[in-house]
Structure formats: structure tokens, C-alpha cells
Amino acid sequence: MKKGRVFSGARPTGRQHLGNYLGAIRNYVALQDEYE
């Protein structure tokens, strides 16, 4: 089965903070095996 792609829209530069982790990064980790 072909895996879909997820685009995060997160900026690759700048400091990571708790809001980034709770709002987005935690979800990306959960989805990493399902998508490319």
C-alpha cells in the first residue's frame, strides 16, 4: 500500500518550546510510521 505524505508547516529554525511539542511534534511522532 502506498503511504501518503504529511506536511507539517513547522519552521525548521528557531527554538523549540513546550507549545510546539504539545501542539504538533508529539502528533508527528505518532504518525511517522503511517506516512512518508
N, CA, C and O atoms as a GROMACS GRO file, in nm:
protein
  144
    1MET      N    1   0.084  -0.117   0.000
    1MET     CA    2   0.000   0.000   0.000
    1MET      C    3   0.089   0.125   0.000
    1MET      O    4   0.188   0.131   0.073
    2LYS      N    5   0.053   0.221  -0.081
    2LYS     CA    6   0.131   0.344  -0.089
    2LYS      C    7   0.101   0.432   0.032
    2LYS      O    8  -0.014   0.450   0.071
    3LYS      N    9   0.208   0.487   0.089
    3LYS     CA   10   0.192   0.575   0.205
    3LYS      C   11   0.167   0.718   0.158
    3LYS      O   12   0.227   0.763   0.062
    4GLY      N   13   0.078   0.788   0.227
    4GLY     CA   14   0.053   0.929   0.199
    4GLY      C   15   0.162   1.016   0.260
    4GLY      O   16   0.249   0.966   0.331
    5ARG      N   17   0.156   1.144   0.231
    5ARG     CA   18   0.253   1.237   0.287
    5ARG      C   19   0.183   1.337   0.378
    5ARG      O   20   0.068   1.376   0.354
    6VAL      N   21   0.254   1.376   0.480
    6VAL     CA   22   0.203   1.476   0.574
    6VAL      C   23   0.298   1.594   0.570
    6VAL      O   24   0.419   1.577   0.588
    7PHE      N   25   0.246   1.714   0.548
    7PHE     CA   26   0.326   1.835   0.552
    7PHE      C   27   0.295   1.908   0.682
    7PHE      O   28   0.180   1.938   0.711
    8SER      N   29   0.398   1.935   0.758
    8SER     CA   30   0.378   1.990   0.892
    8SER      C   31   0.359   2.141   0.892
    8SER      O   32   0.278   2.192   0.969
    9GLY      N   33   0.432   2.212   0.808
    9GLY     CA   34   0.428   2.358   0.812
    9GLY      C   35   0.511   2.415   0.926
    9GLY      O   36   0.511   2.536   0.947
   10ALA      N   37   0.581   2.330   0.999
   10ALA     CA   38   0.666   2.376   1.109
   10ALA      C   39   0.794   2.438   1.055
   10ALA      O   40   0.849   2.390   0.955
   11ARG      N   41   0.840   2.542   1.119
   11ARG     CA   42   0.965   2.606   1.077
   11ARG      C   43   1.083   2.524   1.126
   11ARG      O   44   1.086   2.482   1.241
   12PRO      N   45   1.182   2.501   1.039
   12PRO     CA   46   1.298   2.422   1.079
   12PRO      C   47   1.400   2.500   1.163
   12PRO      O   48   1.494   2.441   1.216
   13THR      N   49   1.381   2.630   1.174
   13THR     CA   50   1.474   2.711   1.251
   13THR      C   51   1.405   2.767   1.374
   13THR      O   52   1.282   2.764   1.384
   14GLY      N   53   1.481   2.817   1.465
   14GLY     CA   54   1.425   2.875   1.586
   14GLY      C   55   1.420   2.773   1.699
   14GLY      O   56   1.440   2.654   1.678
   15ARG      N   57   1.394   2.823   1.816
   15ARG     CA   58   1.391   2.737   1.935
   15ARG      C   59   1.261   2.659   1.942
   15ARG      O   60   1.154   2.709   1.908
   16GLN      N   61   1.272   2.536   1.986
   16GLN     CA   62   1.154   2.455   2.013
   16GLN      C   63   1.111   2.484   2.156
   16GLN      O   64   1.195   2.502   2.244
   17HIS      N   65   0.982   2.490   2.179
   17HIS     CA   66   0.933   2.516   2.314
   17HIS      C   67   0.818   2.421   2.345
   17HIS      O   68   0.773   2.346   2.258
   18LEU      N   69   0.772   2.424   2.466
   18LEU     CA   70   0.669   2.331   2.511
   18LEU      C   71   0.543   2.337   2.425
   18LEU      O   72   0.481   2.234   2.399
   19GLY      N   73   0.505   2.455   2.381
   19GLY     CA   74   0.387   2.469   2.295
   19GLY      C   75   0.403   2.395   2.164
   19GLY      O   76   0.309   2.331   2.117
   20ASN      N   77   0.522   2.403   2.105
   20ASN     CA   78   0.549   2.328   1.981
   20ASN      C   79   0.537   2.179   2.007
   20ASN      O   80   0.477   2.106   1.928
   21TYR      N   81   0.594   2.134   2.116
   21TYR     CA   82   0.592   1.991   2.146
   21TYR      C   83   0.450   1.942   2.168
   21TYR      O   84   0.408   1.843   2.107
   22LEU      N   85   0.376   2.008   2.253
   22LEU     CA   86   0.240   1.963   2.286
   22LEU      C   87   0.145   1.978   2.169
   22LEU      O   88   0.055   1.895   2.150
   23GLY      N   89   0.164   2.083   2.090
   23GLY     CA   90   0.070   2.111   1.982
   23GLY      C   91   0.095   2.036   1.853
   23GLY      O   92   0.001   2.009   1.779
   24ALA      N   93   0.220   2.002   1.825
   24ALA     CA   94   0.248   1.948   1.693
   24ALA      C   95   0.345   1.830   1.694
   24ALA      O   96   0.312   1.723   1.642
   25ILE      N   97   0.461   1.847   1.751
   25ILE     CA   98   0.567   1.747   1.738
   25ILE      C   99   0.524   1.612   1.793
   25ILE      O  100   0.556   1.508   1.734
   26ARG      N  101   0.454   1.612   1.903
   26ARG     CA  102   0.407   1.486   1.962
   26ARG      C  103   0.318   1.410   1.862
   26ARG      O  104   0.326   1.288   1.852
   27ASN      N  105   0.235   1.483   1.789
   27ASN     CA  106   0.148   1.420   1.690
   27ASN      C  107   0.227   1.367   1.571
   27ASN      O  108   0.193   1.262   1.516
   28TYR      N  109   0.331   1.438   1.529
   28TYR     CA  110   0.414   1.392   1.417
   28TYR      C  111   0.481   1.260   1.452
   28TYR      O  112   0.491   1.171   1.368
   29VAL      N  113   0.527   1.248   1.573
   29VAL     CA  114   0.592   1.124   1.616
   29VAL      C  115   0.492   1.008   1.610
   29VAL      O  116   0.527   0.898   1.569
   30ALA      N  117   0.369   1.034   1.650
   30ALA     CA  118   0.267   0.929   1.648
   30ALA      C  119   0.232   0.886   1.505
   30ALA      O  120   0.195   0.771   1.482
   31LEU      N  121   0.243   0.978   1.408
   31LEU     CA  122   0.206   0.949   1.270
   31LEU      C  123   0.322   0.902   1.182
   31LEU      O  124   0.299   0.863   1.068
   32GLN      N  125   0.443   0.904   1.232
   32GLN     CA  126   0.560   0.880   1.147
   32GLN      C  127   0.563   0.743   1.081
   32GLN      O  128   0.622   0.729   0.974
   33ASP      N  129   0.502   0.643   1.139
   33ASP     CA  130   0.502   0.510   1.078
   33ASP      C  131   0.390   0.492   0.976
   33ASP      O  132   0.394   0.400   0.895
   34GLU      N  133   0.290   0.579   0.980
   34GLU     CA  134   0.177   0.567   0.888
   34GLU      C  135   0.198   0.643   0.758
   34GLU      O  136   0.138   0.609   0.656
   35TYR      N  137   0.282   0.745   0.760
   35TYR     CA  138   0.301   0.831   0.644
   35TYR      C  139   0.448   0.841   0.609
   35TYR      O  140   0.535   0.804   0.688
   36GLU      N  141   0.475   0.891   0.489
   36GLU     CA  142   0.611   0.909   0.440
   36GLU      C  143   0.676   1.028   0.504
   36GLU      O  144   0.792   1.058   0.475
   0.00000   0.00000   0.00000
